């Protein structure tokens, strides 16, 4: 397995409307790692993942697959799901159209969907339990069903890195189990996963490392039994770097940059 980090971020700092939100965050994610970002509301979780995929300006260094973010163009390798996906809000797009768009939007040139695109979308829609609703406008679905459609959209192109912001919000217990099974298969295939969450639920056995933010700083980084996480028996082995618990300085970025 390659030793090049999927994400290598150092000293990531973000100010929004003149307010510091991230204050020198370091994060390294290796191929096949499942890392969850935890913390209270306002701790900077969503801001961090948005910075990692280039959606908001930042200071510091971010590399994806060994390439600086500002020169990274291999977007089909990254699947991203926002906390509150609104790109199709008010548009009469069907579930199938929404999911297929996940394959098209990461191509260098946007075009018509191929037969393979439609087949991949149909499979993913089936996997998230929405097959009977595939032709229904997404605006006619419940909040939880819409969330599952956007999860399918993020995964349809079989990315090497999946970044998700609160994907479990609004889905019922059965859907959460289905989602956990799906992410477990991706994890076994070597897909790196970075997920913002309030709690882990059925995903807990999959998580390799938890990163807990507090006021824009990394408060804890290590096994998912530490501060802000829920204890679980972790028996899911990976060949990636071992987790390391780091103390937090009183202010400023963490030293060293190795996660």
C-alpha positions as CSV (number, residue, x, y, z in Angstrom):
1,X,0.0,0.0,0.0
2,X,1.2,3.5,-0.8
3,X,2.6,5.5,2.1
4,X,1.5,8.9,0.6
5,X,-1.1,10.4,2.8
6,X,-4.5,10.9,1.3
7,X,-4.8,14.1,3.3
8,X,-1.8,16.0,4.7
9,X,-2.8,19.2,6.3
10,X,-0.6,21.4,8.5
11,X,-1.4,24.6,10.4
12,X,-4.8,25.0,8.8
13,X,-6.2,28.3,9.9
14,X,-9.6,29.8,8.9
15,X,-11.2,33.1,9.8
16,X,-14.9,33.6,8.9
17,X,-16.3,37.2,9.0
18,X,-13.2,38.2,11.0
19,X,-13.7,35.5,13.6
20,X,-11.0,32.8,14.1
21,X,-12.7,29.4,13.5
22,X,-9.7,27.1,13.0
23,X,-6.4,28.0,14.7
24,X,-3.6,25.9,13.3
25,X,-5.1,22.4,12.8
26,X,-2.9,19.5,11.7
27,X,-4.4,16.4,10.1
28,X,-2.9,13.4,8.3
29,X,-5.1,10.7,6.9
30,X,-3.5,7.6,5.3
31,X,-5.1,5.3,2.6
32,X,-7.7,3.0,4.2
33,X,-8.1,5.1,7.4
34,X,-11.5,6.0,8.8
35,X,-11.2,9.2,10.8
36,X,-14.1,10.9,12.5
37,X,-14.1,14.6,13.4
38,X,-15.9,15.2,16.7
39,X,-16.6,18.3,18.8
40,X,-19.3,20.6,20.1
41,X,-21.3,22.9,17.8
42,X,-19.1,25.8,16.8
43,X,-15.9,23.9,17.4
44,X,-14.9,24.1,13.7
45,X,-15.7,20.6,12.4
46,X,-17.6,21.6,9.3
47,X,-15.2,24.4,8.6
48,X,-12.3,21.9,8.7
49,X,-13.8,19.5,6.1
50,X,-14.9,22.3,3.9
51,X,-11.3,23.7,3.9
52,X,-9.9,20.2,3.2
53,X,-11.9,19.9,-0.1
54,X,-11.2,23.5,-1.1
55,X,-14.6,25.1,-0.5
56,X,-13.4,27.9,1.7
57,X,-10.1,29.9,1.9
58,X,-7.6,28.9,4.4
59,X,-4.0,29.6,5.6
60,X,-1.6,26.8,6.1
61,X,-0.8,23.7,4.0
62,X,-3.3,21.1,2.6
63,X,-2.3,18.3,0.2
64,X,-4.6,15.7,-1.3
65,X,-2.9,12.5,-2.6
66,X,0.5,14.3,-2.4
67,X,-0.6,17.3,-4.5
68,X,-1.1,20.8,-3.0
69,X,-4.8,21.7,-2.9
70,X,-4.5,24.6,-5.2
71,X,-3.0,22.3,-7.9
72,X,-5.2,19.3,-7.3
73,X,-7.6,18.6,-10.2
74,X,-8.2,14.8,-9.8
75,X,-11.6,15.5,-8.4
76,X,-13.2,12.2,-9.3
77,X,-11.0,10.7,-6.5
78,X,-12.9,12.7,-3.8
79,X,-16.6,12.2,-2.8
80,X,-17.9,15.0,-0.7
81,X,-21.3,15.4,1.1
82,X,-22.1,18.7,2.8
83,X,-23.9,18.9,6.1
84,X,-27.1,20.3,4.5
85,X,-27.0,19.5,0.8
86,X,-29.0,22.2,-1.0
87,X,-27.8,22.0,-4.6
88,X,-31.0,20.5,-5.8
89,X,-33.3,22.5,-3.5
90,X,-36.4,23.6,-5.4
91,X,-35.3,21.8,-8.6
92,X,-37.5,18.9,-9.9
93,X,-34.6,16.5,-10.2
94,X,-35.3,12.8,-9.6
95,X,-33.4,10.7,-7.1
96,X,-31.7,9.0,-10.1
97,X,-30.7,12.4,-11.6
98,X,-29.3,13.6,-8.3
99,X,-27.2,10.4,-7.8
100,X,-26.0,10.3,-11.4
101,X,-24.8,13.9,-11.1
102,X,-22.3,12.7,-8.5
103,X,-20.5,10.8,-11.3
104,X,-20.7,13.7,-13.8
105,X,-19.7,16.6,-11.5
106,X,-16.2,15.2,-10.8
107,X,-15.3,14.8,-14.5
108,X,-13.0,17.3,-16.2
109,X,-15.8,18.1,-18.5
110,X,-19.4,17.9,-17.6
111,X,-21.4,15.8,-20.1
112,X,-24.3,13.4,-20.6
113,X,-24.4,10.3,-18.3
114,X,-23.1,7.0,-19.8
115,X,-24.7,3.6,-19.5
116,X,-22.1,2.9,-16.9
117,X,-23.0,6.0,-14.9
118,X,-26.7,5.0,-14.8
119,X,-25.8,1.5,-13.8
120,X,-23.6,2.7,-11.0
121,X,-26.3,5.1,-9.8
122,X,-29.0,2.4,-9.9
123,X,-26.8,0.1,-7.8
124,X,-26.0,2.8,-5.3
125,X,-29.7,3.8,-5.0
126,X,-30.5,0.2,-4.3
127,X,-27.8,0.0,-1.7
128,X,-29.2,3.0,0.2
129,X,-32.7,1.6,0.1
130,X,-34.3,4.1,-2.3
131,X,-34.9,1.9,-5.4
132,X,-38.6,2.2,-5.3
133,X,-38.2,6.0,-5.2
134,X,-35.6,6.3,-7.9
135,X,-37.9,8.2,-10.3
136,X,-39.5,10.4,-7.7
137,X,-38.4,14.1,-7.4
138,X,-36.0,14.4,-4.5
139,X,-38.0,17.3,-3.1
140,X,-40.9,14.9,-2.5
141,X,-38.8,12.7,-0.2
142,X,-38.6,12.9,3.6
143,X,-35.5,14.6,5.1
144,X,-33.9,11.2,5.9
145,X,-34.6,9.9,2.4
146,X,-33.0,13.0,0.9
147,X,-30.0,12.4,3.1
148,X,-29.6,8.9,1.8
149,X,-29.8,10.1,-1.8
150,X,-27.0,12.6,-1.1
151,X,-25.0,9.8,0.5
152,X,-25.4,7.8,-2.7
153,X,-24.4,10.8,-4.7
154,X,-21.1,11.2,-2.8
155,X,-20.3,7.5,-3.2
156,X,-21.4,6.7,-6.8
157,X,-18.1,7.5,-8.5
158,X,-16.3,5.0,-6.2
159,X,-13.9,7.7,-4.8
160,X,-10.6,7.0,-3.1
161,X,-11.4,9.5,-0.4
162,X,-14.9,10.2,1.1
163,X,-15.5,13.3,3.1
164,X,-18.9,13.6,4.8
165,X,-20.3,16.2,7.1
166,X,-22.9,14.8,9.5
167,X,-24.2,12.1,7.0
168,X,-26.1,10.3,9.9
169,X,-28.3,13.3,10.6
170,X,-32.0,12.6,10.0
171,X,-31.7,8.9,9.1
172,X,-33.4,6.2,11.1
173,X,-31.7,3.3,12.9
174,X,-32.2,0.9,10.0
175,X,-30.8,3.3,7.5
176,X,-27.9,4.0,9.8
177,X,-27.1,0.2,9.8
178,X,-27.3,0.1,6.0
179,X,-25.0,3.1,5.8
180,X,-22.5,1.5,8.2
181,X,-22.4,-1.7,6.1
182,X,-21.8,0.4,3.0
183,X,-19.0,2.4,4.5
184,X,-17.6,-0.9,6.0
185,X,-17.2,-2.3,2.5
186,X,-15.6,0.9,1.2
187,X,-13.2,0.8,4.2
188,X,-12.2,-2.8,3.4
189,X,-11.5,-1.8,-0.2
190,X,-9.0,0.8,1.1
191,X,-11.1,3.9,0.7
192,X,-10.1,6.7,3.1
193,X,-13.1,8.1,5.0
194,X,-13.3,11.4,6.9
195,X,-16.6,12.0,8.6
196,X,-17.9,14.7,10.9
197,X,-20.2,13.3,13.5
198,X,-21.9,14.0,16.9
199,X,-21.9,10.3,17.8
200,X,-20.7,7.2,16.1
201,X,-23.6,4.7,16.6
202,X,-23.2,1.6,14.3
203,X,-20.1,3.2,12.7
204,X,-18.0,3.0,15.9
205,X,-16.4,-0.4,15.1
206,X,-15.1,1.0,11.8
207,X,-13.4,4.1,13.1
208,X,-9.6,4.0,13.3
209,X,-9.0,7.4,14.8
210,X,-11.0,10.2,16.4
211,X,-10.0,13.9,16.2
212,X,-11.8,16.0,18.7
213,X,-11.9,19.8,18.0
214,X,-12.5,22.5,20.6
215,X,-12.6,26.2,19.8
216,X,-10.7,25.6,16.5
217,X,-7.9,23.5,18.0
218,X,-7.3,19.7,18.2
219,X,-8.2,18.8,21.8
220,X,-7.6,15.1,21.4
221,X,-6.5,12.7,18.6
222,X,-6.3,9.0,19.0
223,X,-8.5,5.9,19.5
224,X,-12.2,6.5,19.4
225,X,-12.6,6.0,23.2
226,X,-11.2,9.4,24.2
227,X,-12.8,12.7,25.1
228,X,-16.0,13.4,23.2
229,X,-16.3,9.8,21.8
230,X,-18.2,6.7,22.7
231,X,-16.3,3.6,23.9
232,X,-16.3,0.7,21.6
233,X,-14.4,-2.5,21.0
234,X,-12.1,-1.7,18.1
235,X,-11.1,-4.8,16.2
236,X,-10.9,-3.4,12.7
237,X,-7.2,-3.6,11.6
238,X,-5.5,-1.4,9.1
239,X,-2.0,-1.1,7.8
240,X,-2.1,2.7,8.2
241,X,-0.2,4.6,10.8
242,X,-1.1,3.9,14.4
243,X,-3.2,6.4,16.2
244,X,-1.4,8.9,18.4
245,X,-2.9,10.7,21.4
246,X,-1.7,14.4,21.5
247,X,-2.1,17.0,24.2
248,X,-3.3,20.4,23.2
249,X,-1.2,23.5,23.8
250,X,-2.9,26.4,25.5
251,X,-2.9,28.3,22.2
252,X,-1.6,28.1,18.7
253,X,-1.1,25.1,16.4
254,X,0.0,21.7,17.5
255,X,3.8,21.2,17.1
256,X,5.3,18.7,14.6
257,X,2.4,18.2,12.2
258,X,2.4,14.4,12.4
259,X,-1.0,12.9,13.0
